[in-house]
């Protein structure tokens, strides 16, 4: 398609601010993800946190992908309802979330759920809950291989945790989980060198574990390290952002061939003074954790500068002020799509230049049934 691929012919049916999701590009991204593991979909564990949509889950499943990663119980729930064979909740569960995991496990017997842990207290809690309910819970040990956000480092502490798991009769050890999301160098060679250096000790430890646990799995990385981990057949990869793609990763991960599948739709609502336009895209509608110049890039606006955002307004300095009219539509690529999706209830599905359906972003809710 040409440079104006994003234009929606029946735009009058699309409210703003909102998300438009382009079916052909979404399918391209799923196919590209499968292609990067040479069709071996058992090596894919896509992260649900980016899309949060049952309809997207259906497309992923129809492509042959059946194993998924999640951050929340809600995300795990929509995956199970869609028919996922397994879901790893890659977030150490505390408080009521442990009981929610137990309830989820009981309700969806055809889906194998698992969670991560990095300490003996969490292992003891999960083991006790499983004993009380006469079930077993699957766990992966979360490894800290440089990001310093969660996990346990390879060393004596990890040895002690592995030994402790052997007396936790209601926990089933499934493998290791190592996330290296801090490695985002634009140059792929540089990024790959850092990724492989960071995972070296983890892989050595993993190979030793497989003597006692031959079925153990090593789950590595996210979208930034996907193209490196995909080259190593023993690793399971868990990209997420690439299903929808965004400006941030498109700018950094230049070796990846994904397409922008989700755009924010906004309209000009005022021209308060010469050279300034205001749109209905505030920081409640697009991820605002980055500086003002790294939030959204407009595809059909030239020579502009996003000056500020408040809750429901975006103030933009423009060169061609006279050509801008109140009601004009702007199409924008979010810098960070994951939290942007989480700000909306639904997306407009675009096929062949027209809105044809609306899909609910169900798992933006923290709690569904469980």
C-alpha positions, 0 to 999 in steps of 0.5 A: 500500500502507498504512503497513505495506507492509514486513511480511513474512508468512513472516518466519520464512524470512528470517534476520537481519541481512539485506537484504530487497528489495521487487520492486514498489518496485524496479520503481517506481524503475527506471520512475521513473528512465526517466520522468525522462529521458522514456523516452530510455534512451540518456541513462541510464547507471545506476551498478552500485555500489549494487545489485551484483546480476545479477538487478537488472541484468536488470531494468534491461536489460529496461526498455530501459537498456543502458549502465552505469557501474561502480566495479570490474571485478567490477561491469563483469563482471556487467553484461557477462554480463547483456548490457550494450552498454557499461560505463564503469568510472568509477575511474582504473585502476592496477596489475593493474586495467589488465590486468584491463580488457584481459582483460575487453575481450577476453572480452566483445567484444559489450560496449564497455568504457571507463575514465576518466583524468585524467593523461598517465601513465595515458594512456601506460600504457593506450595501451601495454597496448592496443598490446601486446595489439593492441586499442583502449581507450575512455577518457573524461577525468575532469573535476574540477568542484568535488568535488576527489576525482578528475579534472582541472580545465578549463584548460591542463592539460586542453588538454595532456592532450587534445593528448597523446591524439592521439598515443595511437593505441590509445586512443579518446576517447569524451568527458568525465565530470564527477561532482558528488556533493558538491552535496546541498542539500535545497532543489532550487533551491539545489542546481540552481543550484550544479550548473549553475554547476559544470558551465558551464565543462565544458559550454563546453569540451565543445561546443568539443571536439565540432567535432573529436569530434562523437560525444563524450559528456558524462556528468554526476553521480549521484543527487543531481544527476540531476533537474538533469542530466535536464533537459538533453538533451545530457547523459548521467545516471548515477544509482545509489542511486535504484534502491534508495533510502535514508534519507539521500537520501530526507531530502535529495532531496525532489523525487525520487519514489523508494521505499525498496526495500531494508530491513535485517532485524534481530531483538531478541536480548537485553534486558540491562537495563530500557529497553535492547534489543540487536539483531543489527544491528552495524556489519558489517551496516549502513553505519557511516561516519555518526554513530550517529544516522544509520545506520538508521531503524526503521519498526516501533519508536517512541520509540527511540535507537540508543546504540551498535554493535559488530561484531554488536550494536546497543544501543537505548534504548526507551520501551516496553521491556516490549512488546519480546520477544526474537525480535521483528523490526525493519525498518530503512531504512539511511541509506546503502544502497550500502555496506550492500548491500556488507556482505551476500552476498544479498537476500531478494526480497519479492513481495506480502508474502512472500519468494519468492526469494534474489538473490546480491550477486555484485559485492560480491566484488572479483574474479570471473573477471577 
